[in-house]
């Protein structure tokens, strides 16, 4: 049985960006996930573990470094899609401080991975 699962507001820090200084210190990122997961029963072992998913997201954002937000979104989606019981995932990665100088509250990129 496949179930739709949503994890929203996963707070992370990472060193990503193309502008001077953006990779000098960690910046805040927020990740939302839309997942299709295998749910075989009513036990935590029968589905994807939220704790492990959040850990994998934070690890990916914190350990890798990309110029483009789009590339980061693809990396997060791929990392989560490779986890047990995850069939498909769309990762939306928000960078709240990305375009404040333009009067934009935040910027986000989305990428999907998994079975088609």
C-alpha positions as MATLAB code, in Angstrom:
seq = 'XXXXXXXXXXXXXXXXXXXXXXXXXXXXXXXXXXXXXXXXXXXXXXXXXXXXXXXXXXXXXXXXXXXXXXXXXXXXXXXXXXXXXXXXXXXXXXXXXXXXXXXXXXXXXXXXXXXX';
ca = [
       0.000    0.000    0.000;
       1.351    3.435   -0.949;
       0.566    6.438    1.224;
       1.120   10.156    0.673;
       3.226   11.705    3.429;
       4.090   15.379    3.916;
       6.952   16.624    6.080;
       7.074   20.413    6.254;
       9.397   22.943    7.802;
      12.549   20.838    8.192;
      15.015   23.474    9.374;
      18.595   23.107    8.124;
      21.800   25.054    7.733;
      24.183   24.888    4.807;
      26.746   26.703    2.688;
      25.129   27.220   -0.705;
      25.020   30.137   -3.125;
      26.742   31.987   -5.943;
      27.139   35.436   -4.408;
      30.350   36.426   -2.637;
      30.319   35.376    1.000;
      27.320   33.033    0.784;
      29.449   29.978    1.481;
      31.541   31.603    4.218;
      29.095   30.763    7.008;
      26.084   28.462    7.268;
      22.766   29.986    6.184;
      19.231   28.867    7.043;
      17.282   26.619    4.672;
      13.851   25.048    5.098;
      12.827   21.855    3.339;
       9.313   20.579    2.633;
       8.800   17.029    1.385;
       5.902   15.429   -0.485;
       6.516   11.676   -0.369;
       4.884    8.504   -1.604;
       5.852    5.798    0.871;
       5.173    2.109    1.250;
       3.054    1.586    4.350;
       2.611   -2.113    5.058;
       0.942   -1.864    8.442;
       0.427    0.127   11.637;
       3.956   -0.165   13.008;
       6.815    2.348   12.605;
       8.847   -0.377   10.941;
       6.149   -0.729    8.296;
       6.707    2.709    6.784;
       9.360    5.391    6.241;
      10.791    6.742    9.506;
      10.289   10.531    9.813;
      13.317   10.848   12.083;
      15.618    9.206    9.559;
      14.185   11.253    6.700;
      14.745   14.532    8.567;
      18.275   13.424    9.498;
      19.071   12.620    5.848;
      17.734   16.013    4.702;
      19.809   17.902    7.280;
      22.876   15.838    6.448;
      22.536   16.553    2.720;
      21.993   20.285    3.187;
      24.764   20.566    5.783;
      27.486   18.457    4.196;
      27.239   19.214    0.490;
      27.743   22.614   -1.156;
      26.093   23.899   -4.331;
      25.985   27.164   -6.198;
      22.363   26.727   -7.288;
      19.318   26.141   -5.124;
      18.015   23.919   -7.933;
      21.036   21.618   -7.543;
      20.508   21.432   -3.792;
      16.841   20.486   -4.300;
      17.890   17.660   -6.648;
      20.460   16.406   -4.122;
      17.898   16.389   -1.301;
      15.280   14.614   -3.435;
      17.803   11.987   -4.532;
      19.050   11.372   -0.998;
      15.526   10.875    0.357;
      14.385    8.782   -2.631;
      17.168    6.288   -1.902;
      15.784    5.570    1.574;
      13.848    2.406    2.476;
      10.111    2.492    1.748;
      10.296    5.827   -0.111;
       8.771    5.349   -3.567;
       8.833    8.948   -4.794;
       9.654   12.340   -3.315;
       9.387   15.980   -4.246;
      11.675   18.214   -2.200;
      11.023   21.943   -1.993;
      14.059   23.762   -0.627;
      13.490   27.303    0.648;
      16.296   29.816    1.124;
      14.642   32.533    3.220;
      17.393   35.145    2.891;
      18.193   34.639   -0.796;
      16.635   37.747   -2.321;
      15.844   40.155    0.492;
      17.753   42.924   -1.303;
      15.211   42.563   -4.127;
      12.263   42.832   -1.762;
      11.543   39.092   -2.055;
      10.687   37.230    1.161;
      12.316   34.004    0.026;
      13.248   31.790   -2.886;
      12.521   28.075   -3.289;
      13.322   25.318   -5.780;
      11.611   21.940   -6.164;
      12.917   18.653   -7.534;
      11.498   15.139   -7.698;
      13.114   11.709   -7.585;
      11.986    8.107   -7.407;
       9.788    5.791   -9.419;
       7.885    7.327  -12.301;
];
